[in-house]
Amino acid sequence: MFSIEHEFDSTVITLVDEGSTPLTEDVVINAFEECITVEQYDARTDQTLRITLSISQMHDLAAALNLPEGVYSLQKSGPKS
C-alpha cells in the first residue's frame, strides 16, 4: 500500500509494508525539484536514515529497474526539430 501527498515544495510518497511478518518500517520518498530523498526509521538505532538522490540518479534508477545485468550510461535527448 502507498499514499501520495502534494506538499508546497514536494510530492511525498509513503510506502507501507504489508503482508506477513516481519514487516519493515514505512519508506517515505520526498520528490523535490532538485533532488529525491528516501527516508526510513531504523528501530535498532532509533534514527531516521536518509538517502539523497539527484534527479539524474533517480532517472538512472528508474531505467535500471527494467534492464538486465550490465553497465549503462543514459543518453540525454536533445530538442527535436
N, C-alpha and C positions, 0 to 999 in steps of 0.2 A: 504494500500500500504506500502511496505517496501523496503529498499535498504540494500545491503551488500557490504562492502568495506574491503579489506585486507590491513592493515597498517603494518609497520615494526614489531611492537611488539604486535599487537592485531587485532582482527576482530571486525569491527564496524557495528552494525545493527541499522538502524533508522526506527522506526515505525511511520507512518504518519496517523493521524486520518482523516478519510474520511466519507462522508455521510452528514446527516442533522445536523444542528447546535443544540446545541452548540458543537463546536469542541474543543478538548483539544490540548495542545502543543505536539510537537513531543517527542517521547521517544527514547533516544539513549542508546544502550547497547554496552558496550566495553567488549569483551572477551579476557582477558589476560591469560597467562599460569597459574598464581597463583590465580586469582580471576575474578569475573564478576562485572562490575559497571553498574548501571541503573541510568540514568540522565533524568530530565525533568525540563524545565523552568517554574517557578511559577510567573506569571504576578502580582499577588497580592503583593508579597514581592520583586519582581524584582531580584530574585535569582534563580540559577540553583540548584535544590535539587539532592543529590546523595546518593544512597544506594550501599554498597559493600557487595557482597555475596562471600563466599568461594566456591571453586569448589564442595565441599561436599554439601553445602547448595543448590547449583544450581541443583545437581543431585536429591536431595530430592524434590525440587520444581517441576522439570520435572516429577518425579514419582507421586507426589501429584495431578497433573492435571488430572490423569487418574484413581484415586482411590475414593471410596466412603468415607463418613464421618468416622473418627476414628483416632487412634493414631498408628503410624507406626515407625519402625526402619528398614532401608535398610541393608541387609547383603552384605558385600563385598565378591565377589567371588575370590577365590584364583586361582593359576595357575592350569591348567588342566593337568592330567598325561596321 
